[in-house]
């Protein structure tokens, strides 16, 4: 690749943080610190997995979430690149937003008198139906 990045990624297999999450955090940090700039190519999933000695599925999951968040973009066989809006998009924490929304929903359910067990059961049902492509009735 013409503009190979000098970013170094370190995976801590002893950390309680999942490997894919470590990878996401380090790529976002490298974007924010301008070690990775918009348009810069990234290693292929296979190459990065080999370099880090991790499963390709781990890297694919991280890349998939980074692409969903518009931090990186895949251009077919040309490769994977830092997204043009990566700097702004790398500051968005979708997990924190989801946690905030679920915390609000749980608090609302509890204030209405729902038990933890009832909330867990309904949450599991909603996720099951959503993942099966079905709608709740």
MARVEX-907166 format. One record per atom (N, C-alpha, C, O, CB): residue number from 1; residue in one letter; atom name; x, y, z. Coordinates in Angstrom, 2 decimals, padded with zeros to 5 digits, always signed. Glycine has a CB too. Layout:
% residues N
NUM a CA X Y Z
...
END
This chain:
% residues 137
1 x N +000.84 -001.19 +000.00
1 x CA +000.00 +000.00 +000.00
1 x C +000.88 +001.24 +000.00
1 x O +001.97 +001.26 +000.56
1 x CB -000.95 +000.00 +001.22
2 x N +000.38 +002.26 -000.63
2 x CA +001.18 +003.46 -000.84
2 x C +001.47 +004.23 +000.45
2 x O +002.59 +004.67 +000.66
2 x CB +000.50 +004.35 -001.81
3 x N +000.48 +004.38 +001.30
3 x CA +000.65 +005.18 +002.52
3 x C +000.41 +004.32 +003.75
3 x O -000.59 +004.50 +004.45
3 x CB -000.31 +006.39 +002.52
4 x N +001.28 +003.42 +004.00
4 x CA +001.14 +002.49 +005.13
4 x C +001.17 +003.26 +006.44
4 x O +002.01 +004.14 +006.63
4 x CB +002.27 +001.40 +005.10
5 x N +000.28 +002.94 +007.34
5 x CA +000.22 +003.65 +008.61
5 x C +001.33 +003.18 +009.54
5 x O +001.82 +002.06 +009.44
5 x CB -001.15 +003.44 +009.28
6 x N +001.71 +004.08 +010.44
6 x CA +002.74 +003.75 +011.43
6 x C +002.10 +003.42 +012.77
6 x O +002.79 +003.26 +013.78
6 x CB +003.74 +004.91 +011.58
7 x N +000.78 +003.32 +012.78
7 x CA +000.06 +003.03 +014.01
7 x C +000.41 +001.62 +014.51
7 x O +000.53 +000.68 +013.73
7 x CB -001.46 +003.16 +013.79
8 x N +000.58 +001.52 +015.80
8 x CA +000.84 +000.22 +016.41
8 x C -000.36 -000.16 +017.25
8 x O -000.88 +000.64 +018.03
8 x CB +002.13 +000.26 +017.28
9 x N -000.80 -001.40 +017.09
9 x CA -001.93 -001.90 +017.85
9 x C -001.42 -002.98 +018.79
9 x O -000.69 -003.89 +018.38
9 x CB -003.06 -002.46 +016.92
10 x N -001.80 -002.86 +020.06
10 x CA -001.41 -003.85 +021.06
10 x C -002.67 -004.47 +021.65
10 x O -003.52 -003.77 +022.20
10 x CB -000.53 -003.20 +022.16
11 x N -002.77 -005.76 +021.54
11 x CA -003.91 -006.49 +022.10
11 x C -003.47 -007.15 +023.40
11 x O -002.46 -007.85 +023.44
11 x CB -004.45 -007.56 +021.09
12 x N -004.23 -006.91 +024.45
12 x CA -003.94 -007.49 +025.77
12 x C -004.91 -008.64 +026.00
12 x O -006.07 -008.43 +026.35
12 x CB -004.06 -006.42 +026.91
13 x N -004.42 -009.85 +025.82
13 x CA -005.27 -011.03 +025.99
13 x C -005.66 -011.26 +027.44
13 x O -006.58 -012.04 +027.72
13 x CB -004.58 -012.26 +025.45
14 x N -004.99 -010.61 +028.38
14 x CA -005.31 -010.73 +029.80
14 x C -006.38 -009.73 +030.24
14 x O -006.93 -009.85 +031.33
14 x CB -004.05 -010.54 +030.64
15 x N -006.67 -008.76 +029.40
15 x CA -007.64 -007.72 +029.74
15 x C -009.05 -008.29 +029.73
15 x O -009.36 -009.16 +028.91
15 x CB -007.53 -006.53 +028.76
16 x N -009.91 -007.81 +030.64
16 x CA -011.31 -008.25 +030.60
16 x C -012.06 -007.64 +029.41
16 x O -013.13 -008.13 +029.04
16 x CB -012.01 -007.88 +031.91
17 x N -011.51 -006.59 +028.82
17 x CA -012.15 -005.97 +027.65
17 x C -011.99 -006.89 +026.45
17 x O -010.89 -007.36 +026.18
17 x CB -011.53 -004.57 +027.36
18 x N -013.08 -007.15 +025.72
18 x CA -013.00 -008.03 +024.54
18 x C -011.96 -007.53 +023.53
18 x O -011.74 -006.32 +023.41
18 x CB -014.36 -008.15 +023.87
19 x N -011.35 -008.46 +022.82
19 x CA -010.30 -008.11 +021.86
19 x C -010.83 -007.17 +020.79
19 x O -010.14 -006.21 +020.42
19 x CB -009.73 -009.37 +021.22
20 x N -012.03 -007.43 +020.27
20 x CA -012.57 -006.56 +019.22
20 x C -012.77 -005.14 +019.74
20 x O -012.57 -004.18 +019.00
20 x CB -013.89 -007.12 +018.68
21 x N -013.16 -005.00 +021.02
21 x CA -013.37 -003.67 +021.61
21 x C -012.04 -002.95 +021.78
21 x O -011.97 -001.73 +021.59
21 x CB -014.08 -003.80 +022.97
22 x N -010.99 -003.68 +022.13
22 x CA -009.66 -003.08 +022.22
22 x C -009.23 -002.54 +020.86
22 x O -008.69 -001.44 +020.76
22 x CB -008.63 -004.10 +022.74
23 x N -009.48 -003.32 +019.84
23 x CA -009.12 -002.93 +018.47
23 x C -009.89 -001.68 +018.05
23 x O -009.31 -000.75 +017.49
23 x CB -009.39 -004.10 +017.49
24 x N -011.19 -001.65 +018.31
24 x CA -012.01 -000.49 +017.97
24 x C -011.48 +000.75 +018.68
24 x O -011.30 +001.80 +018.07
24 x CB -013.48 -000.73 +018.35
25 x N -011.24 +000.63 +019.97
25 x CA -010.78 +001.77 +020.76
25 x C -009.44 +002.30 +020.25
25 x O -009.24 +003.51 +020.17
25 x CB -010.65 +001.39 +022.24
26 x N -008.54 +001.41 +019.90
26 x CA -007.22 +001.85 +019.43
26 x C -007.30 +002.52 +018.06
26 x O -006.58 +003.48 +017.80
26 x CB -006.26 +000.67 +019.37
27 x N -008.16 +002.01 +017.19
27 x CA -008.31 +002.64 +015.87
27 x C -008.97 +004.01 +016.02
27 x O -008.53 +004.98 +015.39
27 x CB -009.16 +001.74 +014.92
28 x N -010.00 +004.11 +016.86
28 x CA -010.64 +005.41 +017.09
28 x C -009.64 +006.40 +017.69
28 x O -009.60 +007.57 +017.31
28 x CB -011.86 +005.26 +018.02
29 x N -008.84 +005.93 +018.63
29 x CA -007.84 +006.79 +019.26
29 x C -006.80 +007.26 +018.24
29 x O -006.41 +008.42 +018.25
29 x CB -007.14 +006.05 +020.42
30 x N -006.37 +006.36 +017.37
30 x CA -005.39 +006.72 +016.33
30 x C -005.97 +007.75 +015.37
30 x O -005.25 +008.62 +014.88
30 x CB -004.94 +005.46 +015.56
31 x N -007.26 +007.67 +015.09
31 x CA -007.92 +008.66 +014.24
31 x C -007.94 +010.01 +014.95
31 x O -007.61 +011.03 +014.35
31 x CB -009.37 +008.22 +013.87
32 x N -008.33 +010.01 +016.22
32 x CA -008.40 +011.25 +016.98
32 x C -007.03 +011.90 +017.15
32 x O -006.92 +013.13 +017.19
32 x CB -009.03 +010.99 +018.35
33 x N -005.98 +011.09 +017.26
33 x CA -004.62 +011.60 +017.43
33 x C -003.91 +011.84 +016.11
33 x O -002.72 +012.16 +016.07
33 x CB -003.81 +010.63 +018.27
34 x N -004.66 +011.68 +015.01
34 x CA -004.17 +011.90 +013.65
34 x C -003.03 +010.98 +013.24
34 x O -002.26 +011.30 +012.34
34 x CB -003.72 +013.32 +013.53
35 x N -002.92 +009.82 +013.90
35 x CA -002.00 +008.78 +013.42
35 x C -002.60 +008.13 +012.19
35 x O -001.89 +007.67 +011.30
35 x CB -001.73 +007.71 +014.53
36 x N -003.93 +008.10 +012.15
36 x CA -004.68 +007.63 +010.98
36 x C -005.48 +008.83 +010.49
36 x O -006.22 +009.45 +011.26
36 x CB -005.61 +006.39 +011.31
37 x N -005.34 +009.14 +009.21
37 x CA -006.03 +010.30 +008.65
37 x C -007.01 +009.84 +007.56
37 x O -006.83 +008.77 +006.98
37 x CB -005.01 +011.31 +008.07
38 x N -008.04 +010.65 +007.29
38 x CA -009.03 +010.29 +006.28
38 x C -008.38 +009.87 +004.96
38 x O -007.48 +010.53 +004.44
38 x CB -009.97 +011.44 +006.04
39 x N -008.88 +008.75 +004.44
39 x CA -008.36 +008.23 +003.18
39 x C -007.20 +007.27 +003.32
39 x O -006.84 +006.60 +002.35
39 x CB -007.94 +009.35 +002.32
40 x N -006.61 +007.20 +004.49
40 x CA -005.47 +006.31 +004.70
40 x C -005.92 +004.85 +004.65
40 x O -006.94 +004.50 +005.24
40 x CB -004.79 +006.62 +006.06
41 x N -005.16 +004.00 +003.94
41 x CA -005.53 +002.59 +003.88
41 x C -005.24 +001.86 +005.19
41 x O -004.32 +002.21 +005.92
41 x CB -004.79 +001.90 +002.74
42 x N -006.06 +000.86 +005.47
42 x CA -005.87 +000.00 +006.64
42 x C -005.53 -001.40 +006.14
42 x O -005.84 -001.75 +005.00
42 x CB -007.14 -000.02 +007.56
43 x N -004.90 -002.20 +006.99
43 x CA -004.61 -003.58 +006.58
43 x C -005.91 -004.36 +006.36
43 x O -006.95 -004.03 +006.93
43 x CB -003.73 -004.29 +007.64
44 x N -005.83 -005.37 +005.53
44 x CA -006.98 -006.24 +005.33
44 x C -007.29 -006.96 +006.64
44 x O -006.46 -007.02 +007.54
44 x CB -006.73 -007.26 +004.17
45 x N -008.49 -007.51 +006.72
45 x CA -008.87 -008.27 +007.91
45 x C -007.88 -009.41 +008.13
45 x O -007.39 -009.61 +009.24
45 x CB -010.31 -008.83 +007.77
46 x N -007.58 -010.13 +007.07
46 x CA -006.66 -011.27 +007.17
46 x C -005.28 -010.82 +007.64
46 x O -004.68 -011.44 +008.52
46 x CB -006.55 -011.99 +005.81
47 x N -004.78 -009.73 +007.04
47 x CA -003.44 -009.25 +007.39
47 x C -003.37 -008.81 +008.86
47 x O -002.44 -009.16 +009.57
47 x CB -003.04 -008.09 +006.48
48 x N -004.36 -008.03 +009.29
48 x CA -004.35 -007.54 +010.68
48 x C -004.51 -008.70 +011.66
48 x O -003.85 -008.73 +012.70
48 x CB -005.47 -006.50 +010.90
49 x N -005.37 -009.65 +011.33
49 x CA -005.54 -010.83 +012.20
49 x C -004.22 -011.59 +012.32
49 x O -003.84 -012.01 +013.41
49 x CB -006.65 -011.77 +011.64
50 x N -003.52 -011.77 +011.20
50 x CA -002.22 -012.44 +011.24
50 x C -001.21 -011.65 +012.05
50 x O -000.48 -012.22 +012.86
50 x CB -001.70 -012.67 +009.81
51 x N -001.16 -010.34 +011.83
51 x CA -000.20 -009.49 +012.55
51 x C -000.43 -009.52 +014.06
51 x O +000.53 -009.55 +014.84
51 x CB -000.31 -008.05 +012.05
52 x N -001.71 -009.53 +014.46
52 x CA -002.05 -009.49 +015.89
52 x C -002.17 -010.88 +016.51
52 x O -002.32 -011.03 +017.72
52 x CB -003.34 -008.75 +016.09
53 x N -002.11 -011.90 +015.63
53 x CA -002.26 -013.28 +016.07
53 x C -003.60 -013.49 +016.78
53 x O -003.68 -014.08 +017.86
53 x CB -001.11 -013.68 +017.00
54 x N -004.67 -012.98 +016.12
54 x CA -006.03 -013.17 +016.61
54 x C -006.87 -013.77 +015.49
54 x O -006.45 -013.80 +014.34
54 x CB -006.64 -011.82 +017.12
55 x N -008.05 -014.23 +015.84
55 x CA -008.96 -014.81 +014.88
55 x C -009.45 -013.75 +013.90
55 x O -009.67 -012.60 +014.29
55 x CB -010.15 -015.48 +015.59
56 x N -009.62 -014.12 +012.64
56 x CA -010.10 -013.17 +011.63
56 x C -011.48 -012.63 +012.00
56 x O -011.81 -011.49 +011.68
56 x CB -010.15 -013.85 +010.25
57 x N -012.28 -013.45 +012.67
57 x CA -013.63 -013.01 +013.06
57 x C -013.57 -011.84 +014.05
57 x O -014.45 -010.99 +014.06
57 x CB -014.42 -014.17 +013.68
58 x N -012.53 -011.81 +014.87
58 x CA -012.34 -010.72 +015.83
58 x C -012.13 -009.41 +015.09
58 x O -012.76 -008.40 +015.41
58 x CB -011.16 -011.01 +016.77
59 x N -011.24 -009.43 +014.12
59 x CA -010.95 -008.23 +013.33
59 x C -012.16 -007.86 +012.48
59 x O -012.50 -006.68 +012.36
59 x CB -009.70 -008.45 +012.43
60 x N -012.82 -008.86 +011.90
60 x CA -014.00 -008.60 +011.07
60 x C -015.10 -007.92 +011.89
60 x O -015.78 -007.02 +011.40
60 x CB -014.52 -009.90 +010.45
61 x N -015.28 -008.35 +013.14
61 x CA -016.30 -007.74 +014.00
61 x C -015.94 -006.29 +014.28
61 x O -016.80 -005.41 +014.20
61 x CB -016.43 -008.53 +015.33
62 x N -014.68 -006.03 +014.61
62 x CA -014.24 -004.66 +014.88
62 x C -014.41 -003.80 +013.64
62 x O -014.94 -002.69 +013.72
62 x CB -012.76 -004.65 +015.35
63 x N -013.96 -004.28 +012.49
63 x CA -014.08 -003.53 +011.25
63 x C -015.55 -003.28 +010.92
63 x O -015.92 -002.20 +010.47
63 x CB -013.38 -004.27 +010.10
64 x N -016.39 -004.28 +011.13
64 x CA -017.82 -004.12 +010.85
64 x C -018.45 -003.01 +011.69
64 x O -019.23 -002.21 +011.18
64 x CB -018.55 -005.43 +011.10
65 x N -018.11 -002.98 +012.97
65 x CA -018.65 -001.94 +013.86
65 x C -018.06 -000.57 +013.53
65 x O -018.77 +000.44 +013.59
65 x CB -018.37 -002.30 +015.32
66 x N -016.79 -000.52 +013.18
66 x CA -016.17 +000.74 +012.78
66 x C -016.77 +001.25 +011.47
66 x O -016.93 +002.46 +011.28
66 x CB -014.64 +000.58 +012.63
67 x N -017.10 +000.34 +010.57
67 x CA -017.72 +000.74 +009.31
67 x C -019.15 +001.23 +009.56
67 x O -019.58 +002.22 +008.98
67 x CB -017.72 -000.43 +008.30
68 x N -019.88 +000.53 +010.43
68 x CA -021.24 +000.96 +010.79
68 x C -021.23 +002.39 +011.33
68 x O -022.13 +003.18 +011.05
68 x CB -021.85 -000.01 +011.84
69 x N -020.19 +002.70 +012.12
69 x CA -020.07 +004.01 +012.75
69 x C -019.39 +005.04 +011.85
69 x O -019.15 +006.17 +012.28
69 x CB -019.31 +003.89 +014.04
70 x N -019.07 +004.66 +010.62
70 x CA -018.45 +005.55 +009.64
70 x C -017.08 +006.08 +010.10
70 x O -016.74 +007.24 +009.86
70 x CB -019.37 +006.72 +009.35
71 x N -016.32 +005.22 +010.75
71 x CA -014.95 +005.54 +011.11
71 x C -014.02 +005.01 +010.01
71 x O -012.99 +005.61 +009.71
71 x CB -014.57 +004.94 +012.50
72 x N -014.41 +003.88 +009.42
72 x CA -013.69 +003.32 +008.28
72 x C -014.70 +003.03 +007.18
72 x O -015.90 +003.01 +007.41
72 x CB -012.90 +002.04 +008.68
73 x N -014.19 +002.79 +005.99
73 x CA -015.06 +002.41 +004.88
73 x C -014.34 +001.39 +004.01
73 x O -013.14 +001.48 +003.77
73 x CB -015.48 +003.64 +004.03
74 x N -015.10 +000.42 +003.55
74 x CA -014.57 -000.61 +002.68
74 x C -014.94 -000.27 +001.26
74 x O -016.09 +000.05 +000.96
74 x CB -015.09 -002.03 +003.08
75 x N -013.97 -000.35 +000.38
75 x CA -014.19 -000.04 -001.03
75 x C -013.95 -001.30 -001.86
75 x O -013.08 -001.34 -002.72
75 x CB -013.27 +001.12 -001.51
76 x N -014.75 -002.32 -001.56
76 x CA -014.66 -003.57 -002.31
76 x C -013.26 -004.15 -002.30
76 x O -012.63 -004.26 -001.25
76 x CB -015.10 -003.36 -003.73
77 x N -012.79 -004.53 -003.48
77 x CA -011.46 -005.15 -003.58
77 x C -010.33 -004.14 -003.45
77 x O -009.16 -004.54 -003.36
77 x CB -011.34 -005.88 -004.89
78 x N -010.65 -002.86 -003.45
78 x CA -009.58 -001.85 -003.30
78 x C -009.07 -001.77 -001.87
78 x O -007.95 -001.31 -001.63
78 x CB -010.09 -000.49 -003.74
79 x N -009.90 -002.21 -000.92
79 x CA -009.44 -002.25 +000.46
79 x C -010.30 -001.46 +001.42
79 x O -011.41 -001.03 +001.10
79 x CB -008.05 -001.74 +000.53
80 x N -009.77 -001.30 +002.61
80 x CA -010.44 -000.59 +003.69
80 x C -009.65 +000.67 +004.00
80 x O -008.42 +000.65 +004.06
80 x CB -010.58 -001.49 +004.96
81 x N -010.38 +001.77 +004.18
81 x CA -009.76 +003.07 +004.36
81 x C -010.40 +003.83 +005.51
81 x O -011.51 +003.52 +005.92
81 x CB -009.85 +003.88 +003.08
82 x N -009.68 +004.82 +006.03
82 x CA -010.22 +005.70 +007.05
82 x C -011.29 +006.56 +006.38
82 x O -011.04 +007.17 +005.34
82 x CB -009.09 +006.58 +007.73
83 x N -012.46 +006.62 +006.97
83 x CA -013.60 +007.36 +006.43
83 x C -013.28 +008.87 +006.40
83 x O -012.56 +009.36 +007.27
83 x CB -014.88 +007.10 +007.28
84 x N -013.81 +009.60 +005.40
84 x CA -013.57 +011.05 +005.34
84 x C -014.03 +011.79 +006.60
84 x O -013.43 +012.81 +006.97
84 x CB -014.28 +011.63 +004.14
85 x N -015.08 +011.31 +007.27
85 x CA -015.59 +011.97 +008.49
85 x C -015.19 +011.21 +009.76
85 x O -015.86 +011.31 +010.78
85 x CB -017.12 +012.08 +008.42
86 x N -014.10 +010.47 +009.68
86 x CA -013.70 +009.60 +010.78
86 x C -013.43 +010.35 +012.08
86 x O -013.76 +009.85 +013.16
86 x CB -012.47 +008.83 +010.39
87 x N -012.84 +011.53 +012.00
87 x CA -012.48 +012.25 +013.22
87 x C -013.75 +012.54 +014.04
87 x O -013.79 +012.24 +015.24
87 x CB -011.74 +013.58 +012.89
88 x N -014.75 +013.11 +013.41
88 x CA -016.00 +013.42 +014.14
88 x C -016.71 +012.14 +014.55
88 x O -017.21 +012.04 +015.67
88 x CB -016.94 +014.28 +013.26
89 x N -016.74 +011.16 +013.66
89 x CA -017.47 +009.92 +013.95
89 x C -016.80 +009.07 +015.01
89 x O -017.47 +008.28 +015.67
89 x CB -017.63 +009.11 +012.69
90 x N -015.50 +009.20 +015.19
90 x CA -014.80 +008.39 +016.19
90 x C -015.07 +008.88 +017.60
90 x O -014.72 +008.20 +018.57
90 x CB -013.30 +008.39 +015.92
91 x N -015.67 +010.04 +017.72
91 x CA -015.99 +010.57 +019.05
91 x C -017.36 +010.12 +019.53
91 x O -017.70 +010.30 +020.70
91 x CB -015.94 +012.08 +019.02
92 x N -018.15 +009.52 +018.63
92 x CA -019.49 +009.05 +018.99
92 x C -019.35 +007.70 +019.69
92 x O -018.67 +006.81 +019.19
92 x CB -020.41 +008.94 +017.73
93 x N -020.00 +007.56 +020.83
93 x CA -019.97 +006.30 +021.58
93 x C -021.38 +005.72 +021.59
93 x O -022.18 +006.01 +022.47
93 x CB -019.43 +006.52 +023.03
94 x N -021.65 +004.87 +020.59
94 x CA -022.98 +004.29 +020.46
94 x C -023.33 +003.42 +021.67
94 x O -024.49 +003.38 +022.08
94 x CB -023.07 +003.46 +019.19
95 x N -022.33 +002.74 +022.24
95 x CA -022.59 +001.90 +023.42
95 x C -023.09 +002.74 +024.59
95 x O -024.01 +002.34 +025.30
95 x CB -021.33 +001.14 +023.82
96 x N -022.49 +003.89 +024.79
96 x CA -022.93 +004.77 +025.89
96 x C -024.35 +005.25 +025.64
96 x O -025.14 +005.34 +026.58
96 x CB -021.98 +005.97 +026.04
97 x N -024.69 +005.56 +024.40
97 x CA -026.03 +006.00 +024.06
97 x C -027.04 +004.90 +024.33
97 x O -028.09 +005.14 +024.93
97 x CB -026.10 +006.44 +022.60
98 x N -026.72 +003.67 +023.89
98 x CA -027.62 +002.53 +024.12
98 x C -027.81 +002.30 +025.62
98 x O -028.93 +002.09 +026.09
98 x CB -027.06 +001.24 +023.44
99 x N -026.71 +002.34 +026.36
99 x CA -026.80 +002.13 +027.80
99 x C -027.69 +003.20 +028.44
99 x O -028.49 +002.89 +029.33
99 x CB -025.40 +002.16 +028.44
100 x N -027.55 +004.43 +028.00
100 x CA -028.37 +005.51 +028.53
100 x C -029.85 +005.27 +028.25
100 x O -030.68 +005.43 +029.14
100 x CB -027.93 +006.85 +027.93
101 x N -030.18 +004.88 +027.03
101 x CA -031.57 +004.63 +026.65
101 x C -032.17 +003.46 +027.43
101 x O -033.31 +003.53 +027.89
101 x CB -031.68 +004.37 +025.14
102 x N -031.39 +002.38 +027.57
102 x CA -031.90 +001.22 +028.31
102 x C -032.03 +001.54 +029.79
102 x O -032.97 +001.09 +030.44
102 x CB -030.96 +000.00 +028.11
103 x N -031.10 +002.31 +030.33
103 x CA -031.18 +002.72 +031.73
103 x C -032.45 +003.52 +031.98
103 x O -033.14 +003.31 +032.98
103 x CB -029.95 +003.55 +032.13
104 x N -032.77 +004.42 +031.05
104 x CA -034.00 +005.21 +031.17
104 x C -035.23 +004.31 +031.11
104 x O -036.17 +004.48 +031.90
104 x CB -034.07 +006.27 +030.05
105 x N -035.23 +003.36 +030.18
105 x CA -036.39 +002.46 +030.03
105 x C -036.57 +001.59 +031.28
105 x O -037.69 +001.40 +031.75
105 x CB -036.22 +001.56 +028.79
106 x N -035.47 +001.06 +031.80
106 x CA -035.55 +000.22 +033.00
106 x C -036.06 +001.04 +034.19
106 x O -036.91 +000.57 +034.95
106 x CB -034.16 -000.39 +033.34
107 x N -035.56 +002.26 +034.34
107 x CA -036.01 +003.12 +035.44
107 x C -037.51 +003.39 +035.32
107 x O -038.23 +003.38 +036.32
107 x CB -035.23 +004.45 +035.45
108 x N -037.98 +003.62 +034.11
108 x CA -039.40 +003.87 +033.89
108 x C -040.23 +002.64 +034.24
108 x O -041.28 +002.75 +034.87
108 x CB -039.65 +004.27 +032.42
109 x N -039.76 +001.46 +033.83
109 x CA -040.47 +000.20 +034.15
109 x C -040.51 -000.04 +035.65
109 x O -041.54 -000.43 +036.19
109 x CB -039.79 -000.99 +033.44
110 x N -039.38 +000.20 +036.33
110 x CA -039.32 -000.02 +037.78
110 x C -040.23 +000.96 +038.51
110 x O -040.88 +000.59 +039.49
110 x CB -037.87 +000.13 +038.29
111 x N -040.28 +002.19 +038.04
111 x CA -041.14 +003.16 +038.72
111 x C -042.62 +002.81 +038.54
111 x O -043.47 +003.24 +039.33
111 x CB -040.87 +004.59 +038.20
112 x N -042.93 +002.04 +037.49
112 x CA -044.30 +001.58 +037.27
112 x C -044.59 +000.31 +038.05
112 x O -045.72 -000.18 +038.05
112 x CB -044.56 +001.35 +035.79
113 x N -043.56 -000.24 +038.73
113 x CA -043.76 -001.41 +039.57
113 x C -043.27 -002.73 +038.99
113 x O -043.44 -003.77 +039.62
113 x CB -045.17 -001.53 +039.87
114 x N -042.67 -002.72 +037.80
114 x CA -042.16 -003.96 +037.21
114 x C -040.97 -004.48 +038.00
114 x O -040.16 -003.70 +038.49
114 x CB -041.77 -003.74 +035.73
115 x N -040.87 -005.80 +038.11
115 x CA -039.75 -006.41 +038.82
115 x C -038.58 -006.61 +037.86
115 x O -038.75 -006.57 +036.64
115 x CB -040.16 -007.76 +039.46
116 x N -037.39 -006.82 +038.42
116 x CA -036.21 -007.10 +037.60
116 x C -036.46 -008.30 +036.69
116 x O -036.11 -008.29 +035.51
116 x CB -034.98 -007.34 +038.49
117 x N -037.06 -009.33 +037.25
117 x CA -037.34 -010.55 +036.50
117 x C -038.28 -010.27 +035.32
117 x O -038.04 -010.74 +034.21
117 x CB -037.95 -011.61 +037.41
118 x N -039.33 -009.51 +035.57
118 x CA -040.27 -009.17 +034.49
118 x C -039.57 -008.38 +033.38
118 x O -039.79 -008.62 +032.20
118 x CB -041.46 -008.36 +035.05
119 x N -038.74 -007.45 +033.79
119 x CA -038.01 -006.64 +032.80
119 x C -037.07 -007.51 +031.98
119 x O -037.02 -007.38 +030.76
119 x CB -037.21 -005.51 +033.51
120 x N -036.33 -008.41 +032.63
120 x CA -035.40 -009.30 +031.92
120 x C -036.14 -010.19 +030.92
120 x O -035.70 -010.37 +029.79
120 x CB -034.63 -010.17 +032.92
121 x N -037.28 -010.75 +031.36
121 x CA -038.05 -011.65 +030.49
121 x C -038.55 -010.90 +029.25
121 x O -038.41 -011.39 +028.13
121 x CB -039.25 -012.26 +031.26
122 x N -039.11 -009.73 +029.45
122 x CA -039.62 -008.95 +028.32
122 x C -038.48 -008.51 +027.40
122 x O -038.61 -008.55 +026.18
122 x CB -040.41 -007.72 +028.83
123 x N -037.36 -008.10 +028.00
123 x CA -036.21 -007.69 +027.19
123 x C -035.75 -008.85 +026.30
123 x O -035.50 -008.67 +025.11
123 x CB -035.04 -007.20 +028.09
124 x N -035.64 -010.03 +026.90
124 x CA -035.22 -011.21 +026.13
124 x C -036.22 -011.52 +025.01
124 x O -035.82 -011.87 +023.90
124 x CB -035.08 -012.44 +027.07
125 x N -037.51 -011.39 +025.30
125 x CA -038.53 -011.64 +024.28
125 x C -038.43 -010.62 +023.14
125 x O -038.52 -010.98 +021.97
125 x CB -039.94 -011.59 +024.90
126 x N -038.24 -009.37 +023.49
126 x CA -038.13 -008.32 +022.47
126 x C -036.91 -008.59 +021.58
126 x O -037.00 -008.49 +020.36
126 x CB -038.02 -006.91 +023.13
127 x N -035.79 -008.92 +022.19
127 x CA -034.58 -009.19 +021.41
127 x C -034.74 -010.44 +020.54
127 x O -034.28 -010.48 +019.40
127 x CB -033.37 -009.36 +022.34
128 x N -035.40 -011.45 +021.08
128 x CA -035.60 -012.70 +020.33
128 x C -036.46 -012.42 +019.09
128 x O -036.12 -012.84 +017.99
128 x CB -036.26 -013.78 +021.22
129 x N -037.56 -011.74 +019.29
129 x CA -038.46 -011.44 +018.17
129 x C -037.81 -010.51 +017.17
129 x O -038.02 -010.65 +015.96
129 x CB -039.76 -010.83 +018.68
130 x N -037.03 -009.56 +017.64
130 x CA -036.34 -008.63 +016.75
130 x C -035.32 -009.39 +015.91
130 x O -035.22 -009.15 +014.71
130 x CB -035.66 -007.50 +017.56
131 x N -034.58 -010.28 +016.53
131 x CA -033.54 -011.02 +015.83
131 x C -034.11 -012.05 +014.86
131 x O -033.43 -012.45 +013.91
131 x CB -032.62 -011.71 +016.83
132 x N -035.33 -012.49 +015.09
132 x CA -035.96 -013.45 +014.18
132 x C -036.71 -012.77 +013.04
132 x O -037.29 -013.43 +012.19
132 x CB -036.92 -014.34 +014.95
133 x N -036.68 -011.43 +013.04
133 x CA -037.39 -010.70 +012.01
133 x C -038.88 -010.62 +012.25
133 x O -039.63 -010.16 +011.38
133 x CB -037.13 -011.32 +010.68
134 x N -039.32 -011.06 +013.42
134 x CA -040.74 -011.04 +013.75
134 x C -041.06 -009.75 +014.50
134 x O -040.17 -009.07 +015.00
134 x CB -041.14 -012.27 +014.60
135 x N -042.32 -009.44 +014.56
135 x CA -042.75 -008.30 +015.37
135 x C -043.49 -008.81 +016.58
135 x O -044.16 -009.84 +016.54
135 x CB -043.64 -007.34 +014.55
136 x N -043.35 -008.08 +017.67
136 x CA -044.09 -008.42 +018.89
136 x C -045.57 -008.13 +018.66
136 x O -045.92 -007.20 +017.93
136 x CB -043.55 -007.63 +020.13
137 x N -046.42 -008.94 +019.28
137 x CA -047.87 -008.72 +019.18
137 x C -048.41 -008.23 +020.49
137 x O -049.61 -007.98 +020.61
137 x CB -048.59 -009.99 +018.76
END
